[in-house]
Amino acid sequence: QVQLVESGGGLVQAGGSLRLSCAASGRTFRIYAMGWFRQAPGKEREFVARISWSGGSTYYTNSVKGRFTISRDNAKNMVFLQMNSLKPEDTAVYYCAAGIRVGTTATMERDRGYDYWGQGTQVTVSS
């Protein structure tokens, strides 16, 4: 089992920044990749970014490229999401996820590519 706990959400004005953190515990040696997803009210959960746990390769959804940066600290079993130039449409509950199975790019940008999820943290961007 892997446990995930997110932190760092909050209320920010458009154009501002937030940094989300996700602390992983348990059988973290099994992790293949870590991802961030988000779910806005009335919408399906969507992929935001992911990072491979060993090599550090990163991938982003188009709407956040150039604004968000995902990073990891393997020694501390943590993953981060630095969010800059925030927009009202970034408002959502943000979830950290851990995948323990090797998957294709398409799979790792969907819920089914991940095995463990955090409880979520609210990010609200005011206009």
Residue pairs with C-beta under 8 A, 6 or more apart in sequence:
1 26
1 27
1 116
2 24
2 25
2 26
2 27
2 28
2 30
2 31
2 98
2 100
2 115
2 116
3 24
3 25
3 26
3 116
4 22
4 23
4 24
4 96
4 97
4 98
4 116
4 117
4 118
5 22
5 23
5 25
5 118
5 119
6 20
6 21
6 22
6 94
6 95
6 96
6 118
6 119
6 120
6 121
7 20
7 21
7 22
7 23
7 121
8 18
8 19
8 20
8 21
8 121
9 18
9 20
9 94
9 121
9 122
9 123
10 18
10 122
10 123
10 124
11 124
11 125
11 126
12 18
12 86
12 123
12 124
12 125
12 126
13 125
13 126
14 86
14 87
14 88
14 125
14 126
14 127
15 85
15 86
16 86
16 125
17 82
17 83
17 84
17 85
17 86
18 83
18 86
18 123
19 80
19 81
19 82
19 83
20 36
20 80
20 81
20 83
20 94
20 96
20 121
20 123
21 78
21 79
21 80
22 34
22 36
22 78
22 79
22 80
22 81
22 96
22 118
23 76
23 77
23 78
24 31
24 34
24 77
24 78
24 79
24 98
25 77
28 77
28 98
30 100
31 53
31 98
31 99
31 100
32 52
32 53
32 99
32 100
32 101
32 102
32 103
33 50
33 51
33 52
33 53
33 98
33 99
33 103
33 108
33 113
34 50
34 51
34 53
34 70
34 72
34 79
34 96
34 97
34 98
34 99
35 47
35 48
35 49
35 50
35 51
35 96
35 97
35 98
35 99
35 108
35 113
35 114
36 48
36 49
36 50
36 70
36 79
36 81
36 94
36 95
36 96
36 97
37 45
37 46
37 47
37 48
37 94
37 95
37 97
37 111
38 45
38 46
38 48
38 90
38 92
38 93
38 94
38 95
38 123
39 45
39 46
39 92
39 93
39 95
39 120
40 89
40 91
40 92
40 93
43 92
45 95
45 111
46 61
47 61
47 109
47 110
48 60
48 61
48 64
48 68
48 81
48 94
49 58
49 59
49 60
49 61
49 64
49 68
49 70
49 81
50 58
50 59
50 70
50 108
50 109
51 57
51 58
51 59
51 70
51 71
51 72
51 79
52 58
53 72
53 74
56 72
58 69
58 70
59 105
59 108
59 109
60 68
60 70
61 109
63 89
64 83
64 90
67 83
67 84
67 85
67 86
68 81
68 82
68 83
68 84
69 81
69 82
69 84
70 79
70 80
70 81
70 82
71 79
71 80
71 82
72 78
72 79
72 80
73 79
73 80
79 96
81 94
83 90
83 123
86 123
86 125
87 125
88 125
88 126
88 127
89 125
90 123
90 125
91 123
91 124
91 125
92 122
92 123
93 120
93 121
93 122
93 123
94 120
94 121
94 122
94 123
95 117
95 118
95 120
96 117
96 118
97 111
97 114
97 116
97 117
97 118
98 114
98 115
98 116
98 117
99 108
99 113
99 114
99 115
100 115
100 116
101 113
101 115
103 113
107 113
108 114
